[in-house]
Amino acid sequence: MSQHQTPLTSSRRLQGVRWLADWWDGVELWITQLWFPFQVALVIVVLLPLCWAAAVLIDNGVGRASAMLPPRRRRP
């Protein structure tokens, strides 16, 4: 282990994910170099469908979970 490496950074498991961090750094650099209206359009095109899909999944999950619960009795 070199002088600058800690046990955490020298882990093979973390080095295996290094490609993902490098790729994400490249994506961030590319996005930040775009003209601002293109950044906004890209965020809308990517995030809007992702947020919609997450909302649908959460809604369906809550609906199924609440369907499994017994109904509450109402007090008169």
Beta strands, then each sheet from edge to edge (+ up, - down):
end
